[in-house]
């Protein structure tokens, strides 16, 4: 007889928190992978007559480089197309938090599928309590690993975002963009709202996944050891002692 999916598990802490984790995990890595930065400024060309040419700069995940271009024109005193890449060195930080988010999302889906469709069948198939190689133990151990990953990847992306803001700011761009030797002006910087949100959701994931450890720990044999096999003593009745009968008078 086929059992119905156990949707009620979503009302329990281990199921309900998994749903919250899924939402904030997707927000954390999607805001990094989907971020696009755009910067504009004018190139002051020392030509006759002097001209100003609008320069656009785009940068996006994985933040290994940014593209600078003058739409439909060339840079000052140059016959080459007005397009030039500039290096960025924040690929590892971005890929780290995206990797953590994708792995977390896949694990949540696997865990929810198990709890909804297979947990009840697994309980009926065994007469023992939770074992040391059961899925609740895997869930707990893997969550510990992901808590560490979320903490370190959030710190890495926060540091990477700070460096990215500096690298795409006016001072660094004007210094590294060679045509700016003739002069650049009217800088319009990028907005980093969604990239900053990724930092917030990264640390939020750390706290939520860390808080979930207690509920997962309660499902493991370390919290509720198996009787007999775990060495837990079973209360026994004290031995009965025969009371000597009183001597006959």
C-alpha positions in Angstrom: 0.0 0.0 0.0 1.5 3.4 -1.0 1.7 5.9 1.7 0.7 9.5 1.1 3.3 12.2 1.3 3.8 13.5 4.8 3.0 17.2 4.2 2.6 17.7 7.9 6.4 17.6 8.3 6.4 21.2 6.9 4.7 22.3 10.1 7.4 20.8 12.3 10.6 22.7 13.0 12.9 20.5 10.9 10.6 20.9 7.9 9.4 24.5 8.5 13.0 25.8 8.9 14.1 24.0 5.8 11.5 26.1 3.9 12.9 29.3 5.3 16.4 28.2 4.5 15.4 27.5 0.9 14.1 31.0 0.5 17.0 32.9 2.0 19.5 30.6 0.3 18.1 31.4 -3.1 18.2 35.2 -2.3 21.8 35.0 -1.1 23.4 33.5 -4.2 20.9 34.8 -6.8 21.6 38.4 -5.8 25.3 37.8 -6.4 25.0 35.8 -9.6 22.4 38.2 -11.1 24.2 41.5 -10.1 25.1 43.9 -12.9 27.1 47.0 -12.2 27.1 50.0 -14.6 29.3 53.1 -14.5 29.4 56.1 -16.8 31.8 59.0 -17.2 33.1 61.3 -20.0 36.4 61.2 -21.7 37.8 64.6 -22.3 39.5 64.3 -25.7 42.2 66.9 -26.4 41.4 67.1 -30.1 40.6 70.0 -32.4 38.0 71.0 -31.5 37.9 69.4 -28.0 35.3 66.7 -27.6 33.7 64.7 -24.8 32.9 61.1 -25.3 30.7 59.1 -23.1 32.3 55.9 -21.6 30.2 53.1 -20.2 31.6 50.4 -17.9 29.8 47.1 -17.2 30.8 44.4 -14.7 28.9 41.3 -13.5 29.4 37.8 -12.1 31.9 36.3 -11.8 33.6 39.7 -11.6 36.8 38.7 -13.3 36.8 41.7 -15.6 34.8 44.8 -16.6 34.2 46.1 -20.0 34.6 49.8 -20.9 33.3 51.0 -24.2 32.3 54.1 -26.2 29.2 53.2 -28.1 29.6 53.5 -31.9 32.8 55.5 -31.6 36.5 55.2 -30.8 38.6 56.5 -27.9 40.5 59.7 -28.3 43.0 59.8 -31.2 42.5 56.1 -31.8 41.1 54.2 -34.8 40.4 51.0 -32.8 36.9 50.2 -31.7 36.0 52.0 -28.4 36.0 48.8 -26.3 38.6 47.8 -23.7 38.4 45.2 -20.9 39.8 45.9 -17.4 40.8 43.2 -15.0 38.9 42.5 -11.7 40.1 40.1 -9.1 37.0 39.1 -7.2 36.0 35.9 -8.9 36.9 33.6 -6.1 34.9 35.5 -3.5 31.8 35.6 -5.7 32.0 32.0 -6.8 32.5 30.9 -3.2 29.2 32.3 -1.9 27.4 31.1 -5.1 28.8 27.6 -4.7 27.7 27.6 -1.0 24.2 28.7 -2.0 23.7 26.2 -4.8 25.0 23.3 -2.7 22.7 24.4 0.2 19.7 24.7 -2.1 20.3 21.2 -3.5 20.7 19.7 -0.1 17.5 21.3 1.2 15.6 19.8 -1.8 17.0 16.4 -1.1 16.2 16.7 2.6 12.6 17.8 2.0 12.0 15.0 -0.5 13.3 12.5 2.1 11.2 13.9 5.0 8.0 14.2 3.0 8.1 10.9 1.0 10.5 8.5 2.7 10.9 9.2 6.4 7.7 7.3 7.4 8.6 4.3 5.3 12.1 4.2 6.8 10.6 4.3 10.4 8.3 1.4 9.5 11.1 -0.7 7.9 13.3 -0.8 11.1 12.5 -1.8 14.6 15.4 0.2 16.1 15.7 3.9 17.0 17.7 6.4 15.0 21.1 4.9 14.0 24.4 6.6 13.6 24.2 6.3 9.8 20.6 7.4 9.4 19.5 10.5 7.4 18.9 12.6 10.5 22.6 12.2 11.4 23.6 13.1 7.8 21.3 16.1 7.9 22.9 17.3 11.2 26.5 16.7 10.0 26.0 18.3 6.6 24.3 21.3 8.2 27.3 21.8 10.5 29.5 21.9 7.4 27.2 24.4 5.7 27.1 26.7 8.7 30.9 27.0 8.4 30.6 27.6 4.7 28.0 30.3 5.1 30.1 32.1 7.7 33.3 32.0 5.7 31.7 32.7 2.3 29.7 35.7 3.7 32.9 37.2 5.2 34.7 36.6 1.9 32.0 38.2 -0.2 31.7 41.2 2.2 35.5 41.8 1.8 35.2 41.2 -2.0 32.3 43.6 -2.4 34.3 46.3 -0.5 37.2 45.8 -2.9 34.9 45.7 -5.9 33.4 49.1 -4.9 36.9 50.6 -4.7 38.0 49.0 -8.0 35.0 50.4 -9.8 35.1 53.8 -8.1 36.2 57.0 -9.7 39.7 57.1 -8.4 40.7 53.6 -9.5 38.9 53.7 -12.8 40.5 57.0 -13.8 43.9 55.7 -12.8 43.7 52.3 -14.5 41.8 53.4 -17.7 44.6 54.6 -20.0 42.6 57.0 -22.1 41.9 59.0 -19.0 45.5 60.3 -19.2 43.9 63.0 -21.4 41.3 63.7 -18.8 38.0 62.2 -17.6 35.1 63.8 -15.8 31.4 63.6 -14.8 31.7 60.3 -13.1 28.4 58.4 -12.4 29.0 55.4 -10.1 27.2 52.1 -9.8 24.6 51.1 -7.2 25.4 48.1 -5.1 22.1 47.5 -3.4 21.5 43.9 -4.5 25.1 43.0 -3.9 24.9 44.3 -0.4 21.7 42.4 0.2 23.7 39.2 -0.7 26.0 39.9 2.3 23.0 40.4 4.6 21.4 37.2 3.4 24.7 35.3 3.7 25.0 36.1 7.4 21.2 35.5 7.8 21.8 32.0 6.4 24.6 31.5 8.9 22.3 32.3 11.9 19.3 30.4 10.6 21.3 27.3 9.7 23.1 27.5 13.0 19.9 27.8 14.9 18.5 24.8 13.1 21.3 22.6 14.5 19.5 22.2 17.8 16.3 20.8 16.3 18.4 18.5 14.1 20.5 17.4 17.1 17.4 16.3 18.9 16.7 13.8 16.0 20.2 12.2 16.3 21.2 9.2 18.6 23.5 11.6 20.4 20.5 13.2 22.0 18.3 10.1 22.2 20.6 7.1 22.3 19.3 3.7 21.3 18.5 1.5 24.3 20.8 -1.5 24.8 23.1 -0.8 21.8 24.2 2.6 23.0 25.3 1.4 26.5 22.4 3.2 28.2 21.6 1.4 31.4 18.2 0.0 31.9 16.7 0.4 35.4 16.4 -2.9 37.2 14.5 -3.9 40.2 16.7 -4.4 43.3 17.2 -8.1 44.2 14.7 -9.5 46.6 16.0 -10.6 49.9 14.4 -13.3 51.9 13.5 -12.2 55.4 14.4 -14.9 57.9 11.5 -16.2 59.8 11.4 -15.6 63.5 12.4 -18.6 65.7 9.5 -20.5 67.2 9.1 -20.0 70.9 
